[in-house]
Amino acid sequence: MDQPATPPSNPPSNVPEYSVSDIAGAVKRTLEQQFGRVRVRGEITELKRYPSGHLYFSLKDEGAKISGVVWKFAVPRLGLVPENGMEVIATGKLSSYPERSNYQLIVDRMEFAGAGALLARIEALRLRLAEEGLFNLERKRALPMLPAVIGVITSAQGAVIQDIRTTIARRWPRHIILWPVPVQGEGAAPRIVAAIEGFGRLVPGGEIPRPDVLIVARGGGSLEDLMAFNDEAVVRAAAASPIPLISAVGHETDTTLIDHASDRRAPTPTAAAELAVPSRIEVLADVENKAARLVGAYARADQFRRLRLDRAIHAMPDLPGLLGTARQRLDDRAARLALALPNLLAGRRATLGRTENLPRALMALLATRRAALVQAERNVPPPSGLIAARRAYLALSDSRLRAALRHTVQNRRTRAAAILPRLSEAPMQARLREASAKLAGLAGSLEALSPNQVLQRGYAVVRGADGHVVTDAAGLRPASRVTIRFHDGEVGATTDPKGGPARQGSLGL
C-alpha cells in the first residue's frame, strides 16, 4: 500500500508579499499623487507650538478629524495666527506619516472660513475693546493745524505713499518721514505696532525729528488682506499713541478696528493727507477774507468813532463865546468892586457915628420907661379893694342861684299835685277791664282757628316718610310708611302693598 504524500510547509501563492515600509511608502505616494494640493475646511483643535517652530494641530468637523502640520518656514506666510476653536480653510497637500501609519495635511496657507466667521471675531473684539473705553470720544485729540513733520506708516512700495507725498506737496509741502512696514500677512501686525511705538519714542528736537501727526495707511483689499489693522495689538498701539494718529485703511466703505481707536479716520490715503495739512490756497483765501473783514471792521469802527466825535463837537458849547462872556463878567465885577469898597467904608463910618450917640438915646428911653411905670403904679387899685369886690360878686351870684332853685322845686311840686288825681284807682281798674276783654276776644279767635279744634271734630292729618303733609291719595305709593295725627296723638301706618287704581291709598294700620 502506497503512503500518502506529505504536503509542503509553504505552499506557493500568487499574492505578492510587501514589507511594512513598502506598504507605508505606497500609501504615501498614492495620497500625494491622488489628492495633490487640497483645501480643507474645519475647526482647529489640539494646537501645539513646538520649540522647533513647527505647528501641530487637528482639523475637525461634525463627522471626522484630520491631523495637520505647519513647518517653521511656512508659519510667517500662513496669513493668520491660528488658535483653538477657529474655523479656517487650510490649503496644502495630503501626505502620511509612516512611523505612525496615519495621514496628515501639510499646510502652507490658512484663511478664515467665510466672511461671517471673520466678521464675528472682529465684532467680538470690537465690543471687548469698546467696553475698556479705547473708542471713547473723550480720548480723541485734535490734529495740529500745520504740522512741521508728518510720520507715515505704510508699505514702501505701492501707490499709497506716492498719493500722500503728492497731496501734501500740492497742498502745503511738509517734511515726511516714512516707516516702511508690510500691510498684510503674518508679520504685518507686529511691524505696524513697532512703527507706531517707535515714532512715539522719538525725542522732540532729536536727530530724527518727532512727527507732529501720524498717518497709518494702505490701499484697498479683501477682508483678509485688512486683518492686520483689526489685530488687537495694533488697535491698542493706536489708542496709546502719544502722537495724534490718522487712519486711512482701505477704501471709503472699508472699516477696520484701528479706525475706531485713531483720532481721525480718513476714507482714503489721499483724504488722510488732506486732513494732515491744510490747503495753502484755501488758507491764503481765508487769510485774505479775514483781512478784508478786519479792514472793513476797522473802517466801520473808525466811521463810528468819527460820528461820535462830530456829535460831541456839536454838543460842546462855544468856547470863544464863553470866554468872552467870562471876561465881560470879570470886568463888570471889577468895576462894581471898585465902587462897592468906598460905599462900604462910608456905611461903616455912618454906623459908627450912630453907635457913638447910642448911650444918650438909651438914657432917654430908660427915663421914659421909669415915668410910665410910676404912672402905672399910681393908677393900680389896692388889692384889698379888689378882694372885696370879688366877694360881693360871689354873694350876689349865690343869692340868685338859691332863689332859682327854690322856684324850680315849687314848679315840680305843683305839676305832681296836678297829675296825682288822674292816677287814682277807679280809672286804672277801668282800663284793666277793657284790656282783659280785648285779650279774651283775641284768644277766642285764635282758638277757633287752631288745627286741634278741627281734629276734635274727627279729622286727621297724614304725613309721608319725609315729614310733609299728604294732601291727596295720588301722592302715596303702595306699601309706603305714613304718620297719622289725631287730636290726642299720632300713629304709624302703611299703605296697601297691592296698590292698583281702585285701592290705591288704602291704609293698613
Secondary structure as UniProt FT lines:
FT   HELIX           20..35
FT   STRAND          37..49
FT   TURN            51..52
FT   STRAND          55..60
FT   STRAND          65..70
FT   HELIX           72..74
FT   TURN            76..77
FT   TURN            84..85
FT   STRAND          87..97
FT   TURN            98..101
FT   STRAND          102..112
FT   HELIX           114..131
FT   TURN            132..135
FT   HELIX           137..139
FT   STRAND          149..154
FT   HELIX           159..171
FT   STRAND          175..180
FT   TURN            186..187
FT   HELIX           188..201
FT   TURN            204..205
FT   STRAND          213..218
FT   TURN            223..226
FT   HELIX           227..230
FT   HELIX           232..239
FT   STRAND          245..249
FT   TURN            252..253
FT   HELIX           257..261
FT   STRAND          264..265
FT   HELIX           269..276
FT   HELIX           280..315
FT   HELIX           319..356
FT   HELIX           358..379
FT   HELIX           383..419
FT   HELIX           420..423
FT   HELIX           425..448
FT   HELIX           451..456
FT   TURN            457..458
FT   STRAND          461..463
FT   TURN            465..466
FT   HELIX           473..475
FT   TURN            478..479
FT   STRAND          481..486
FT   TURN            487..488
FT   STRAND          489..495
FT   TURN            497..498
FT   TURN            501..505
FT   STRAND          507..508
//
